[in-house]
Amino acid sequence: MTANFTQRCHPDYLSEKAHARLSRPGALDGLRIHTDELDEVISRITPGTLTVAVVMDSMDWFDPGAAAAAQQITKLNHALRMGGRVLLRSSALHPWYVKAFEAHGFTSKRVGAREGGACIDRVNMYASCWILTKAENLPPPTPEMDRMGGAQSDVTSFSL
């Protein structure tokens, strides 16, 4: 590794077009990078204002039989504006929690799948990439809903 990139082999954000766009005044004003726990970050965001959340593979580690995924998805639903998106990646082609997103007001679209040895990105360490789009507002949270693990839903558990 030489810490140099060529015109032929470089990250997209280092292209001349991207550099010009990202160098404009105010280009990054709406970008916030958070390195805290998701619950802590969401608690500091005005409900209905978030446009994009990138959760990567964090939900792969959730227990499919526990309420943690539904609770986090409910909080994401409240934080996101209508049409807001969640980007996630998974070691699974069909992560069990995508159905939980669908049960909590999101539509899902798989935008990358590593099948037949195909690369889905330059790193190629995940089996799938998904965009979940908020299509429905959930009712405001109540203490009872928090105890039950999120918004009311007929979906209580998933298995493969």
Stockholm file with secondary structure:
# STOCKHOLM 1.0

chainA/1-160         MTANFTQRCHPDYLSEKAHARLSRPGALDGLRIHTDELDEVISRITPGTLTVAVVMDSMDWFDPGAAAAAQQITKLNHALRMGGRVLLRSSALHPWYVKAFEAHGFTSKRVGAREGGACIDRVNMYASCWILTKAENLPPPTPEMDRMGGAQSDVTSFSL
#=GR chainA/1-160 SS CCSCCCSSSCCGGGSHHHHHHHTSTTTTTTCCCCCSCHHHHHHTSCTTCEEEEEEETGGGGSCTTSSHHHHHHHHHHHHEEEEEEEEEEESSSSCTTHHHHHHTTEEEEEEEECCTTCCSSSSCCCSEEEEEEECSCCCCCCHHHHHHTSSCCSCCCCCC
#=GC SS_cons         CCSCCCSSSCCGGGSHHHHHHHTSTTTTTTCCCCCSCHHHHHHTSCTTCEEEEEEETGGGGSCTTSSHHHHHHHHHHHHEEEEEEEEEEESSSSCTTHHHHHHTTEEEEEEEECCTTCCSSSSCCCSEEEEEEECSCCCCCCHHHHHHTSSCCSCCCCCC
//
